[in-house]
Amino acid sequence: MRFTSNRAAIAALALLCSALNPQARADQPEIAVVVKIGGIPWFTAMEQGIKKAGEENHVKAYMVGPTTADPAQQVRAVEDLIAKKVSAIGVVPNDAKALEPVFDRAKTAGIPIITHESPDQKGNVWDIEMIDNKDFGERHMKDLAKYMGEEGEYIVFVGSLTVPLHNLWADAAIAYQKEHYPKMKLVADRYGVAESVDDSYRTASDAILAHPNLKGILTFGSQGPIGAGRAIKEKGKADKIILVGACSPSQGKKLVKEGIIKSGYIWSPPEAGAAIVTVAKMVLDKTPIVDGMDIPGLGKASVDPEKRIIRVIKVLAIDKSTVDQLAALGL
């Protein structure tokens, strides 16, 4: 009798919690977003947007963050969510190719996949982009060239060699350099280290020793400017090596204000997180997604149904004049 009573009490408490917390209702759609890596400021900020959009769309929305930027961990996370029978899955891929088989399994299970930062992704329903990717890469190169005086040796970091978008930006930046700044020279293959402060720090330190005439570091991946910036500062190279790259303003603020990180461009990770959830809910509701439509909270979007890309341009510049304001927004 006592055991039965305890079970009844627990059941009553669960019902009360469900009533008090609308996110916990069993009949709500469940949308999980698998990011590249948990615990770093960029995706912590994205989680805020995911949760906010969940509340606004009356769905249970949450983030899954692997402990390392490992494609295999992302695959396992998606497999777990398929087994859990969630309503929809959002993914910010580390390796677009590695995810294709598990995306196919999600499709078989009737679970739509929404990606972000993964144009040309196979197996998804839609991909959401917040920038024009060619322009984004070129903007960074223009800044790097300006601060380098359009000449000298430079290197490039990306999140990993399998992250589609980072490599697309790097391709655009390098192509722009070759066409417009012939006195600049890329002196090494790109390094896939920029989702780790420690790896970026070690790689920048090694590159400074290996290339005594190094004049610039261009980095795509939010931890790259932080790690490379620390290496530049530690080696006393702030007046000799130009560092340009995107980071979370709150994380990079000190290095920006010290003049070590010269500039970078980002979009709002909370807005991106919100967009993933909002689009997933539209897919679940079978809402038509058409060119020129208004995405709640983002504005007018260009839609390419053939490539399955939804694009809303939201570029933000990071430099000494903007970093405090951006950090104050929680970015």
C-alpha positions in Angstrom: 0.0 0.0 0.0 2.8 2.4 0.9 4.5 1.7 -2.5 1.3 2.3 -4.4 0.7 5.5 -2.5 4.2 6.7 -3.4 3.6 6.0 -7.0 0.3 7.9 -6.9 2.1 10.8 -5.4 4.8 10.9 -8.0 2.2 10.6 -10.8 0.3 13.5 -9.3 3.4 15.6 -9.0 4.3 14.9 -12.7 0.8 16.0 -13.7 1.2 19.2 -11.7 4.6 20.0 -13.3 3.2 19.4 -16.8 0.4 21.9 -16.0 2.8 24.5 -14.7 5.3 24.0 -17.5 3.7 24.3 -21.0 7.0 23.1 -22.5 6.5 19.8 -20.9 3.1 18.9 -22.4 3.2 15.5 -24.1 1.2 16.7 -27.1 3.7 19.3 -28.1 6.0 18.8 -31.0 9.6 18.1 -29.9 12.3 19.9 -31.9 16.0 19.1 -31.0 18.9 21.0 -32.5 22.3 19.3 -32.7 25.1 21.8 -32.8 28.8 21.4 -33.6 30.0 21.5 -30.0 28.5 22.3 -26.7 29.9 24.7 -24.0 31.3 27.4 -26.2 29.8 31.0 -26.2 28.6 30.9 -29.8 26.3 27.9 -29.3 25.4 28.9 -25.7 24.0 32.1 -27.4 22.3 30.0 -30.0 20.6 27.9 -27.3 18.9 31.1 -26.0 17.3 31.6 -29.4 16.3 27.9 -29.6 14.5 28.1 -26.3 12.8 31.4 -27.0 11.5 30.2 -30.4 10.2 27.0 -28.7 8.2 29.1 -26.3 6.9 31.4 -29.1 6.0 28.4 -31.3 4.5 26.3 -28.5 6.9 23.4 -29.0 9.4 21.6 -26.8 12.7 22.9 -28.3 16.2 22.3 -26.9 19.8 22.0 -27.9 22.1 18.9 -28.0 25.8 19.8 -27.8 28.5 17.2 -28.4 31.5 17.4 -26.1 33.9 17.8 -29.0 33.6 18.9 -32.6 33.5 15.3 -33.7 31.3 14.2 -36.7 30.8 10.8 -35.1 29.3 12.4 -32.0 26.9 14.3 -34.2 25.8 11.1 -36.0 25.2 9.4 -32.7 23.2 12.3 -31.4 21.0 12.3 -34.4 20.6 8.5 -34.1 19.5 8.9 -30.5 16.9 11.5 -31.4 15.5 9.3 -34.2 15.2 6.5 -31.6 13.5 9.0 -29.3 11.0 9.8 -32.1 11.3 13.5 -31.8 9.2 15.6 -34.3 12.0 17.4 -36.1 15.8 17.7 -35.9 18.0 20.7 -36.5 21.7 20.2 -37.2 24.7 22.5 -37.6 27.0 20.0 -39.3 30.6 19.3 -38.6 30.8 17.0 -41.6 28.0 17.2 -44.1 29.0 13.9 -45.8 29.2 11.9 -42.6 25.6 12.9 -41.7 24.0 11.7 -45.0 23.2 8.1 -44.0 21.7 9.1 -40.6 19.7 11.9 -42.3 18.3 9.2 -44.7 17.3 7.1 -41.6 15.5 10.2 -40.2 13.6 10.6 -43.5 12.5 7.0 -43.4 11.3 7.6 -39.8 9.3 10.6 -41.0 11.5 13.1 -39.1 12.4 16.3 -41.1 15.9 17.6 -40.9 16.6 21.3 -40.9 20.3 22.3 -41.3 22.2 25.6 -40.7 25.6 26.4 -42.2 25.4 23.5 -44.7 24.6 24.6 -48.2 24.4 21.7 -50.7 23.6 19.3 -47.8 22.0 16.0 -48.8 19.1 14.5 -46.8 17.8 17.7 -45.3 14.5 19.4 -46.0 15.8 23.0 -45.7 19.1 24.7 -45.0 19.0 28.1 -43.3 21.7 30.7 -44.1 22.1 34.1 -42.5 24.6 35.5 -44.9 25.7 35.4 -48.6 28.6 33.0 -48.3 30.8 34.3 -51.1 30.4 37.8 -49.8 31.2 36.7 -46.3 34.5 35.2 -47.2 35.4 38.1 -49.4 34.6 40.7 -46.6 37.1 39.0 -44.3 39.8 38.9 -47.0 39.2 42.6 -47.8 39.8 43.5 -44.1 42.9 41.2 -43.8 44.4 42.8 -47.0 43.6 46.3 -45.8 45.4 45.8 -42.5 48.3 43.9 -44.1 48.9 46.7 -46.6 47.9 44.2 -49.4 51.1 42.3 -49.2 52.8 39.6 -47.1 52.4 36.0 -46.0 49.2 34.7 -44.3 47.6 31.5 -43.1 43.9 30.4 -42.8 42.1 28.5 -40.0 38.7 26.8 -40.4 36.6 24.9 -37.9 37.6 21.6 -39.5 38.4 20.4 -43.0 35.0 18.8 -43.2 32.8 21.8 -42.2 31.2 22.8 -45.5 30.6 26.5 -44.8 33.9 27.4 -43.3 35.7 25.9 -46.3 33.4 27.6 -48.7 34.3 31.0 -47.0 38.0 30.1 -47.1 37.7 29.2 -50.8 36.0 32.6 -51.5 38.5 34.5 -49.4 41.6 32.9 -51.0 40.2 33.3 -54.5 39.6 37.0 -53.9 43.1 37.4 -52.6 44.6 35.7 -55.7 42.6 37.9 -58.0 43.0 41.3 -56.2 46.1 41.1 -54.0 48.9 39.4 -55.9 51.5 40.5 -53.3 49.8 38.5 -50.6 50.8 34.8 -50.3 49.1 31.8 -48.6 52.0 29.9 -47.1 50.4 26.7 -45.8 47.3 24.6 -46.3 44.4 25.7 -44.2 44.3 24.4 -40.6 41.1 22.7 -39.2 41.5 23.9 -35.7 39.2 26.9 -35.2 36.5 25.2 -33.0 39.1 24.9 -30.3 40.9 27.7 -28.4 43.8 25.3 -27.5 44.3 23.9 -31.0 44.1 27.4 -32.5 46.6 28.7 -29.9 49.1 25.8 -30.6 48.7 26.1 -34.3 49.2 29.8 -34.4 52.3 29.5 -32.1 53.8 26.8 -34.3 53.1 28.9 -37.5 54.7 32.0 -36.0 57.9 29.9 -35.5 57.7 28.1 -38.8 57.0 31.3 -40.9 59.1 34.1 -39.5 57.7 36.5 -42.1 54.1 35.7 -41.3 52.0 38.8 -41.5 48.4 37.7 -41.3 46.0 35.0 -39.9 42.5 34.7 -41.2 40.2 32.4 -39.2 36.7 31.0 -39.7 35.4 29.3 -36.6 34.5 31.1 -33.4 37.4 29.9 -31.3 40.1 30.7 -33.9 40.5 34.4 -33.1 40.6 33.7 -29.4 43.4 31.0 -29.5 45.4 32.8 -32.3 44.9 36.1 -30.5 46.4 34.7 -27.3 49.4 33.3 -29.3 50.0 36.6 -31.0 49.8 38.5 -27.7 52.1 36.0 -25.9 54.7 36.2 -28.6 54.6 40.0 -28.7 53.5 40.1 -32.3 50.5 42.4 -32.0 52.2 45.0 -34.2 53.5 42.5 -36.7 50.7 39.9 -37.3 47.2 40.9 -38.4 44.4 38.8 -37.1 40.9 38.9 -38.7 38.1 36.5 -38.0 34.6 35.9 -36.6 34.2 35.2 -32.8 31.6 35.7 -30.2 31.9 39.5 -29.3 31.6 38.8 -25.5 34.4 36.2 -25.7 36.7 38.3 -28.0 36.0 41.7 -26.6 39.3 42.2 -24.7 41.4 41.1 -27.7 39.4 43.4 -30.0 39.8 46.4 -27.7 43.5 45.6 -27.4 43.8 45.7 -31.2 44.9 42.1 -31.5 41.7 41.0 -33.3 41.3 43.7 -35.9 37.9 42.8 -37.2 35.5 40.1 -38.1 31.9 39.5 -39.3 29.2 37.4 -37.7 25.4 36.9 -37.7 23.3 36.5 -34.5 23.5 33.0 -33.1 20.3 33.5 -31.1 18.5 34.5 -34.4 19.9 31.5 -36.2 18.8 29.1 -33.4 15.3 30.7 -33.5 15.2 30.4 -37.3 15.9 26.6 -37.1 13.1 26.0 -34.7 10.6 28.3 -36.5 11.3 26.7 -39.9 11.0 23.2 -38.4 7.6 24.1 -36.9 6.5 25.5 -40.3 7.5 22.2 -41.9 5.6 20.2 -39.3 2.6 22.4 -39.9 3.0 22.0 -43.6 3.2 25.8 -44.0 4.3 26.7 -47.6 7.8 28.2 -47.7 8.1 30.5 -50.7 10.5 33.2 -51.9 9.9 36.6 -50.3 8.0 35.3 -47.4 8.4 36.7 -43.9 10.2 34.4 -41.4 8.9 35.4 -37.9 11.6 37.3 -36.0 13.9 37.5 -39.0 12.1 39.3 -41.8 11.9 38.7 -45.5 13.7 35.6 -46.8 14.9 34.5 -50.2 14.0 30.9 -50.9 15.6 28.6 -53.4 13.4 25.5 -53.5 15.7 23.6 -55.9 18.7 23.9 -53.5 16.4 23.9 -50.5 18.1 27.0 -49.0 16.3 29.7 -47.0 18.5 32.8 -46.8 18.1 36.0 -44.6 21.0 38.4 -44.8 22.0 39.4 -41.2 25.7 40.4 -41.3 27.2 42.1 -38.2 30.6 43.7 -38.2 32.9 43.2 -35.1 35.5 45.9 -34.4 36.5 48.4 -31.7 33.5 50.6 -32.5 30.9 47.8 -32.3 32.1 45.1 -29.9 30.8 46.5 -26.7 27.3 47.0 -28.2 27.3 43.5 -29.6 28.5 41.9 -26.3 25.8 43.8 -24.5 23.2 42.0 -26.6 24.5 38.8 -25.2 26.4 37.8 -28.4 
